[in-house]
Amino acid sequence: MSKYNLDYLDELEAEAIHILREVAGQFEKPALLFSGGKDSITLVRLAEKAFRPGKFPFPLVHIDTGHNFEETITYRDKMVERIGEKLIIGHVQDSIDQGKVVEQKGKNASRNSLQTVTLLDTIALHGFDACIGGARRDEEKARAKERIFSVRDEFGQWDPKRQRPELWNIYNGKIHKGENVRVFPISNWTELDVWNYIKREQIELPTIYFAHNRDVITRNGQLMAASPFLNMDDEDVVEHKKVRFRTVGDMSCTAAVESDADQLEDIIAEISASKISERGARMDDKVSEAAMEDRKKGGYF
């Protein structure tokens, strides 16, 4: 009898599709959180495999800080038009205008942490009971200990001590009114897995993931894209370098890396040799030792 062996990417894909279908089966109003980054783009491809030829059983939700890379927003709009799915946008600027959050001041000010309030308001407005995200355990230690079905209380907060067992790929989505669940279908993937999957599936990405020439400044030891969002002053020296971004977020907290990798094969080789997680290029994770966990406890993605 012949033995059927799945390629490891097929196994990861099958697990993620199973989780997406569990979400569709267990929740009344789920949503897929879309940032325009490679992980959420991968989730869209997985959702296509899980639910086509039908429509997605959930809309895409983007929390827009107003300080995004232009390439990311351009990609988002083209992708939504191509797949024909609903996109809901929550604007951080609206939260600022309504007085719900106060914009940070100073040289290292960022809107990234302000997204939490906008996200929770968007969840409440639309009544979402599950939000699918592209977080992975290899990114950061707080994410490493979070379950695939991560229950949040009525205030959107995560309690690390209140996590449910997930034995034999059985996921418990039962929640009380007002609570919601964050779901991470690619939690078991690594950054390298994502890139190998992107290569296999020939998934188009925003151009900033590939090496390109850009004006940058060095701040806190990191290369930041020169932008009015950075509150630049006379001490900031603008240089023209060939860089790419390993992770995509708010321009005020997302650093670039010097790179010549302008093809998928080059990026995969570069990541294979890297000793630093992609979150090492996120300034918001360097606020404190427990920066990510603190944000999650407050309702962050």
PyMOL commands that set and color helices and strands:
alter all, ss='L'
color gray80, all
select helices_A, chain A and resi 8-26+38-51+70-83+92-97+112-126+141-144+160-162+167-169+191-201+207-209+228-230+264-273+278-281+283-286+291-297
alter helices_A, ss='H'
color red, helices_A
select strands_A, chain A and resi 30-33+60-64+87-91+130-132+149-152+180-183+212-219+222-225+239-244+255-258
alter strands_A, ss='S'
color yellow, strands_A
deselect
rebuild
show_as cartoon
